[in-house]
Protein backbone atom coordinates (compact mmCIF):
# COMPACT_ATOMS: atom_id res chain seq x y z
CA UNK A 1 0.00 0.00 0.00
CA UNK A 2 1.54 3.32 -1.06
CA UNK A 3 1.29 6.63 0.81
CA UNK A 4 -1.72 7.84 -1.20
CA UNK A 5 -3.67 4.63 -0.60
CA UNK A 6 -2.81 4.76 3.11
CA UNK A 7 -4.05 8.36 3.27
CA UNK A 8 -7.34 7.43 1.57
CA UNK A 9 -7.80 4.46 3.89
CA UNK A 10 -7.15 6.57 7.00
CA UNK A 11 -9.59 9.22 5.78
CA UNK A 12 -12.30 6.65 5.05
CA UNK A 13 -11.95 5.00 8.45
CA UNK A 14 -11.97 8.38 10.22
CA UNK A 15 -15.00 9.69 8.33
CA UNK A 16 -17.01 6.45 8.10
CA UNK A 17 -20.77 6.47 8.61
CA UNK A 18 -21.83 6.50 12.24
CA UNK A 19 -24.42 3.73 12.21
CA UNK A 20 -25.57 1.29 14.86
CA UNK A 21 -25.74 -2.30 13.58
CA UNK A 22 -29.30 -3.65 13.56
CA UNK A 23 -28.72 -7.37 14.12
CA UNK A 24 -32.45 -8.22 14.21
CA UNK A 25 -32.82 -6.72 10.72
CA UNK A 26 -29.62 -8.42 9.57
CA UNK A 27 -31.09 -11.76 10.69
CA UNK A 28 -34.04 -11.18 8.37
CA UNK A 29 -31.72 -10.00 5.59
CA UNK A 30 -29.75 -13.23 5.89
CA UNK A 31 -32.96 -15.26 5.58
CA UNK A 32 -34.10 -13.12 2.64
CA UNK A 33 -30.85 -13.67 0.75
CA UNK A 34 -30.97 -17.41 1.50
CA UNK A 35 -34.52 -17.53 0.06
CA UNK A 36 -33.45 -15.70 -3.09
CA UNK A 37 -30.43 -18.00 -3.58
CA UNK A 38 -32.45 -21.20 -3.10
CA UNK A 39 -32.46 -22.01 -6.83
CA UNK A 40 -28.87 -20.88 -7.47
CA UNK A 41 -26.52 -23.88 -7.81
CA UNK A 42 -23.74 -21.82 -6.19
CA UNK A 43 -25.94 -20.21 -3.55
CA UNK A 44 -23.93 -21.21 -0.49
CA UNK A 45 -22.32 -19.17 2.27
CA UNK A 46 -19.56 -17.67 0.13
CA UNK A 47 -21.97 -16.20 -2.40
CA UNK A 48 -24.45 -15.17 0.30
CA UNK A 49 -21.70 -13.12 1.97
CA UNK A 50 -21.02 -11.31 -1.29
CA UNK A 51 -24.71 -10.64 -1.96
CA UNK A 52 -25.07 -9.17 1.55
CA UNK A 53 -22.01 -6.98 1.02
CA UNK A 54 -22.99 -5.75 -2.44
CA UNK A 55 -26.56 -4.99 -1.31
CA UNK A 56 -25.47 -3.02 1.77
CA UNK A 57 -22.84 -1.00 -0.08
CA UNK A 58 -25.07 -0.36 -3.10
CA UNK A 59 -27.71 0.99 -0.72
CA UNK A 60 -25.11 3.37 0.71
CA UNK A 61 -24.39 4.63 -2.81
CA UNK A 62 -28.11 5.07 -3.49
CA UNK A 63 -29.31 6.57 -0.20
CA UNK A 64 -26.29 7.30 1.99
CA UNK A 65 -27.28 4.58 4.50
CA UNK A 66 -26.61 0.82 4.70
CA UNK A 67 -29.48 -1.64 5.07
CA UNK A 68 -28.50 -3.02 8.48
CA UNK A 69 -25.23 -1.31 9.45
CA UNK A 70 -23.57 -4.64 10.29
CA UNK A 71 -19.82 -4.36 9.75
CA UNK A 72 -18.08 -6.26 6.95
CA UNK A 73 -14.44 -7.25 7.19
CA UNK A 74 -11.88 -8.21 4.57
CA UNK A 75 -11.23 -11.94 4.39
CA UNK A 76 -9.22 -13.92 1.86
CA UNK A 77 -12.32 -14.95 -0.12
CA UNK A 78 -13.89 -11.50 0.02
CA UNK A 79 -15.96 -9.37 2.40
CA UNK A 80 -17.96 -11.11 5.13
CA UNK A 81 -20.22 -9.81 7.92
CA UNK A 82 -18.49 -9.82 11.31
CA UNK A 83 -21.37 -11.40 13.23
CA UNK A 84 -22.49 -13.82 10.55
CA UNK A 85 -21.66 -17.09 12.30
CA UNK A 86 -23.30 -16.14 15.59
CA UNK A 87 -26.46 -14.94 13.85
CA UNK A 88 -26.58 -17.96 11.52
CA UNK A 89 -26.11 -20.32 14.48
CA UNK A 90 -28.95 -18.58 16.33
CA UNK A 91 -31.26 -19.10 13.33
CA UNK A 92 -30.37 -22.78 13.33
CA UNK A 93 -30.77 -23.13 17.11
CA UNK A 94 -34.24 -21.56 17.01
CA UNK A 95 -35.32 -23.74 14.09
CA UNK A 96 -35.73 -20.80 11.70
CA UNK A 97 -33.18 -22.31 9.29
CA UNK A 98 -31.11 -25.42 8.69
CA UNK A 99 -27.59 -25.70 7.32
CA UNK A 100 -27.19 -28.01 4.31
CA UNK A 101 -23.82 -29.38 3.21
CA UNK A 102 -23.45 -29.93 -0.56
CA UNK A 103 -20.66 -30.91 -2.94
CA UNK A 104 -20.36 -28.36 -5.74
CA UNK A 105 -17.53 -28.43 -8.29
CA UNK A 106 -15.54 -30.67 -5.98
CA UNK A 107 -15.87 -28.37 -2.95
CA UNK A 108 -18.09 -28.51 0.11
CA UNK A 109 -20.70 -25.78 0.08
CA UNK A 110 -22.67 -24.68 3.15
CA UNK A 111 -26.17 -23.50 2.24
CA UNK A 112 -28.55 -21.87 4.71
CA UNK A 113 -32.10 -23.06 4.08
CA UNK A 114 -34.83 -21.03 5.83
CA UNK A 115 -37.73 -22.88 7.47
CA UNK A 116 -39.82 -19.70 7.63
CA UNK A 117 -40.18 -16.69 5.34
CA UNK A 118 -38.08 -13.60 5.96
CA UNK A 119 -39.98 -10.62 7.35
CA UNK A 120 -39.88 -8.56 4.18
CA UNK A 121 -42.04 -5.86 5.73
CA UNK A 122 -38.97 -4.69 7.66
CA UNK A 123 -37.32 -3.53 4.43
CA UNK A 124 -37.99 -0.44 2.35
CA UNK A 125 -38.51 -0.59 -1.40
CA UNK A 126 -34.98 0.72 -2.01
CA UNK A 127 -33.52 -1.91 0.34
CA UNK A 128 -35.38 -4.75 -1.39
CA UNK A 129 -34.23 -3.43 -4.76
CA UNK A 130 -30.58 -3.33 -3.58
CA UNK A 131 -30.87 -6.97 -2.49
CA UNK A 132 -32.46 -8.02 -5.79
CA UNK A 133 -29.84 -6.14 -7.80
CA UNK A 134 -27.05 -7.90 -5.86
CA UNK A 135 -28.73 -11.28 -6.43
CA UNK A 136 -29.02 -10.56 -10.16
CA UNK A 137 -25.40 -9.38 -10.31
CA UNK A 138 -24.09 -12.71 -9.02
CA UNK A 139 -26.77 -15.16 -10.16
CA UNK A 140 -25.26 -18.20 -11.86
CA UNK A 141 -21.69 -17.16 -11.04
CA UNK A 142 -19.52 -19.64 -9.15
CA UNK A 143 -18.27 -18.81 -5.66
CA UNK A 144 -14.83 -18.16 -7.14
CA UNK A 145 -16.32 -15.68 -9.61
CA UNK A 146 -18.22 -13.92 -6.82
CA UNK A 147 -15.10 -13.72 -4.66
CA UNK A 148 -12.98 -12.35 -7.51
CA UNK A 149 -15.61 -9.72 -8.25
CA UNK A 150 -15.63 -8.61 -4.62
CA UNK A 151 -11.82 -8.32 -4.72
CA UNK A 152 -12.22 -5.56 -7.30
CA UNK A 153 -14.17 -3.42 -4.83
CA UNK A 154 -12.16 -0.33 -3.80
CA UNK A 155 -13.03 -0.83 -0.13
CA UNK A 156 -11.75 -4.41 -0.10
CA UNK A 157 -8.52 -3.32 -1.78
CA UNK A 158 -7.82 -0.47 0.65
CA UNK A 159 -7.91 -2.35 3.96
CA UNK A 160 -5.81 -5.15 5.41
CA UNK A 161 -7.13 -8.66 5.97
CA UNK A 162 -9.33 -8.81 9.05
CA UNK A 163 -10.06 -5.06 9.07
CA UNK A 164 -13.52 -3.55 8.67
CA UNK A 165 -14.37 -2.10 5.27
CA UNK A 166 -15.66 1.46 5.78
CA UNK A 167 -19.14 2.00 4.41
CA UNK A 168 -18.06 5.29 2.85
CA UNK A 169 -15.82 3.23 0.54
CA UNK A 170 -19.05 2.61 -1.38
CA UNK A 171 -18.72 6.17 -2.67
CA UNK A 172 -15.33 5.55 -4.28
CA UNK A 173 -15.34 5.14 -8.09
CA UNK A 174 -16.35 1.65 -9.18
CA UNK A 175 -14.30 0.10 -11.97
CA UNK A 176 -15.89 -3.31 -12.43
CA UNK A 177 -16.47 -4.48 -16.01
CA UNK A 178 -20.02 -5.46 -16.85
CA UNK A 179 -20.67 -8.98 -18.18
CA UNK A 180 -21.28 -9.23 -21.92
CA UNK A 181 -24.77 -9.89 -23.32
CA UNK A 182 -23.58 -13.34 -24.41
CA UNK A 183 -22.40 -14.16 -20.88
CA UNK A 184 -25.70 -12.96 -19.40
CA UNK A 185 -27.65 -15.15 -21.86
CA UNK A 186 -25.55 -18.16 -20.87
CA UNK A 187 -26.03 -17.46 -17.15
CA UNK A 188 -29.81 -17.22 -17.65
CA UNK A 189 -29.75 -20.56 -19.49
CA UNK A 190 -27.80 -22.21 -16.67
CA UNK A 191 -30.28 -20.85 -14.14
CA UNK A 192 -33.27 -22.10 -16.16
CA UNK A 193 -31.70 -25.55 -16.59
CA UNK A 194 -31.02 -25.78 -12.86
CA UNK A 195 -34.59 -24.70 -11.98
CA UNK A 196 -36.04 -27.22 -14.45
CA UNK A 197 -33.93 -30.02 -12.95
CA UNK A 198 -35.12 -29.05 -9.48
CA UNK A 199 -38.78 -29.20 -10.56
CA UNK A 200 -38.29 -32.60 -12.17
CA UNK A 201 -36.64 -33.95 -9.02
CA UNK A 202 -39.61 -33.00 -6.83
C-alpha positions as CSV (number, residue, x, y, z in Angstrom):
1,X,0.0,0.0,0.0
2,X,1.5,3.3,-1.1
3,X,1.3,6.6,0.8
4,X,-1.7,7.8,-1.2
5,X,-3.7,4.6,-0.6
6,X,-2.8,4.8,3.1
7,X,-4.1,8.4,3.3
8,X,-7.3,7.4,1.6
9,X,-7.8,4.5,3.9
10,X,-7.1,6.6,7.0
11,X,-9.6,9.2,5.8
12,X,-12.3,6.7,5.1
13,X,-11.9,5.0,8.5
14,X,-12.0,8.4,10.2
15,X,-15.0,9.7,8.3
16,X,-17.0,6.5,8.1
17,X,-20.8,6.5,8.6
18,X,-21.8,6.5,12.2
19,X,-24.4,3.7,12.2
20,X,-25.6,1.3,14.9
21,X,-25.7,-2.3,13.6
22,X,-29.3,-3.7,13.6
23,X,-28.7,-7.4,14.1
24,X,-32.4,-8.2,14.2
25,X,-32.8,-6.7,10.7
26,X,-29.6,-8.4,9.6
27,X,-31.1,-11.8,10.7
28,X,-34.0,-11.2,8.4
29,X,-31.7,-10.0,5.6
30,X,-29.7,-13.2,5.9
31,X,-33.0,-15.3,5.6
32,X,-34.1,-13.1,2.6
33,X,-30.8,-13.7,0.7
34,X,-31.0,-17.4,1.5
35,X,-34.5,-17.5,0.1
36,X,-33.4,-15.7,-3.1
37,X,-30.4,-18.0,-3.6
38,X,-32.5,-21.2,-3.1
39,X,-32.5,-22.0,-6.8
40,X,-28.9,-20.9,-7.5
41,X,-26.5,-23.9,-7.8
42,X,-23.7,-21.8,-6.2
43,X,-25.9,-20.2,-3.5
44,X,-23.9,-21.2,-0.5
45,X,-22.3,-19.2,2.3
46,X,-19.6,-17.7,0.1
47,X,-22.0,-16.2,-2.4
48,X,-24.5,-15.2,0.3
49,X,-21.7,-13.1,2.0
50,X,-21.0,-11.3,-1.3
51,X,-24.7,-10.6,-2.0
52,X,-25.1,-9.2,1.5
53,X,-22.0,-7.0,1.0
54,X,-23.0,-5.7,-2.4
55,X,-26.6,-5.0,-1.3
56,X,-25.5,-3.0,1.8
57,X,-22.8,-1.0,-0.1
58,X,-25.1,-0.4,-3.1
59,X,-27.7,1.0,-0.7
60,X,-25.1,3.4,0.7
61,X,-24.4,4.6,-2.8
62,X,-28.1,5.1,-3.5
63,X,-29.3,6.6,-0.2
64,X,-26.3,7.3,2.0
65,X,-27.3,4.6,4.5
66,X,-26.6,0.8,4.7
67,X,-29.5,-1.6,5.1
68,X,-28.5,-3.0,8.5
69,X,-25.2,-1.3,9.5
70,X,-23.6,-4.6,10.3
71,X,-19.8,-4.4,9.7
72,X,-18.1,-6.3,6.9
73,X,-14.4,-7.2,7.2
74,X,-11.9,-8.2,4.6
75,X,-11.2,-11.9,4.4
76,X,-9.2,-13.9,1.9
77,X,-12.3,-14.9,-0.1
78,X,-13.9,-11.5,0.0
79,X,-16.0,-9.4,2.4
80,X,-18.0,-11.1,5.1
81,X,-20.2,-9.8,7.9
82,X,-18.5,-9.8,11.3
83,X,-21.4,-11.4,13.2
84,X,-22.5,-13.8,10.5
85,X,-21.7,-17.1,12.3
86,X,-23.3,-16.1,15.6
87,X,-26.5,-14.9,13.8
88,X,-26.6,-18.0,11.5
89,X,-26.1,-20.3,14.5
90,X,-29.0,-18.6,16.3
91,X,-31.3,-19.1,13.3
92,X,-30.4,-22.8,13.3
93,X,-30.8,-23.1,17.1
94,X,-34.2,-21.6,17.0
95,X,-35.3,-23.7,14.1
96,X,-35.7,-20.8,11.7
97,X,-33.2,-22.3,9.3
98,X,-31.1,-25.4,8.7
99,X,-27.6,-25.7,7.3
100,X,-27.2,-28.0,4.3
101,X,-23.8,-29.4,3.2
102,X,-23.4,-29.9,-0.6
103,X,-20.7,-30.9,-2.9
104,X,-20.4,-28.4,-5.7
105,X,-17.5,-28.4,-8.3
106,X,-15.5,-30.7,-6.0
107,X,-15.9,-28.4,-2.9
108,X,-18.1,-28.5,0.1
109,X,-20.7,-25.8,0.1
110,X,-22.7,-24.7,3.2
111,X,-26.2,-23.5,2.2
112,X,-28.5,-21.9,4.7
113,X,-32.1,-23.1,4.1
114,X,-34.8,-21.0,5.8
115,X,-37.7,-22.9,7.5
116,X,-39.8,-19.7,7.6
117,X,-40.2,-16.7,5.3
118,X,-38.1,-13.6,6.0
119,X,-40.0,-10.6,7.3
120,X,-39.9,-8.6,4.2
121,X,-42.0,-5.9,5.7
122,X,-39.0,-4.7,7.7
123,X,-37.3,-3.5,4.4
124,X,-38.0,-0.4,2.4
125,X,-38.5,-0.6,-1.4
126,X,-35.0,0.7,-2.0
127,X,-33.5,-1.9,0.3
128,X,-35.4,-4.8,-1.4
129,X,-34.2,-3.4,-4.8
130,X,-30.6,-3.3,-3.6
131,X,-30.9,-7.0,-2.5
132,X,-32.5,-8.0,-5.8
133,X,-29.8,-6.1,-7.8
134,X,-27.1,-7.9,-5.9
135,X,-28.7,-11.3,-6.4
136,X,-29.0,-10.6,-10.2
137,X,-25.4,-9.4,-10.3
138,X,-24.1,-12.7,-9.0
139,X,-26.8,-15.2,-10.2
140,X,-25.3,-18.2,-11.9
141,X,-21.7,-17.2,-11.0
142,X,-19.5,-19.6,-9.1
143,X,-18.3,-18.8,-5.7
144,X,-14.8,-18.2,-7.1
145,X,-16.3,-15.7,-9.6
146,X,-18.2,-13.9,-6.8
147,X,-15.1,-13.7,-4.7
148,X,-13.0,-12.4,-7.5
149,X,-15.6,-9.7,-8.2
150,X,-15.6,-8.6,-4.6
151,X,-11.8,-8.3,-4.7
152,X,-12.2,-5.6,-7.3
153,X,-14.2,-3.4,-4.8
154,X,-12.2,-0.3,-3.8
155,X,-13.0,-0.8,-0.1
156,X,-11.8,-4.4,-0.1
157,X,-8.5,-3.3,-1.8
158,X,-7.8,-0.5,0.7
159,X,-7.9,-2.4,4.0
160,X,-5.8,-5.2,5.4
161,X,-7.1,-8.7,6.0
162,X,-9.3,-8.8,9.1
163,X,-10.1,-5.1,9.1
164,X,-13.5,-3.5,8.7
165,X,-14.4,-2.1,5.3
166,X,-15.7,1.5,5.8
167,X,-19.1,2.0,4.4
168,X,-18.1,5.3,2.8
169,X,-15.8,3.2,0.5
170,X,-19.0,2.6,-1.4
171,X,-18.7,6.2,-2.7
172,X,-15.3,5.5,-4.3
173,X,-15.3,5.1,-8.1
174,X,-16.4,1.7,-9.2
175,X,-14.3,0.1,-12.0
176,X,-15.9,-3.3,-12.4
177,X,-16.5,-4.5,-16.0
178,X,-20.0,-5.5,-16.8
179,X,-20.7,-9.0,-18.2
180,X,-21.3,-9.2,-21.9
181,X,-24.8,-9.9,-23.3
182,X,-23.6,-13.3,-24.4
183,X,-22.4,-14.2,-20.9
184,X,-25.7,-13.0,-19.4
185,X,-27.7,-15.2,-21.9
186,X,-25.5,-18.2,-20.9
187,X,-26.0,-17.5,-17.2
188,X,-29.8,-17.2,-17.7
189,X,-29.8,-20.6,-19.5
190,X,-27.8,-22.2,-16.7
191,X,-30.3,-20.8,-14.1
192,X,-33.3,-22.1,-16.2
193,X,-31.7,-25.5,-16.6
194,X,-31.0,-25.8,-12.9
195,X,-34.6,-24.7,-12.0
196,X,-36.0,-27.2,-14.4
197,X,-33.9,-30.0,-12.9
198,X,-35.1,-29.0,-9.5
199,X,-38.8,-29.2,-10.6
200,X,-38.3,-32.6,-12.2
201,X,-36.6,-34.0,-9.0
202,X,-39.6,-33.0,-6.8
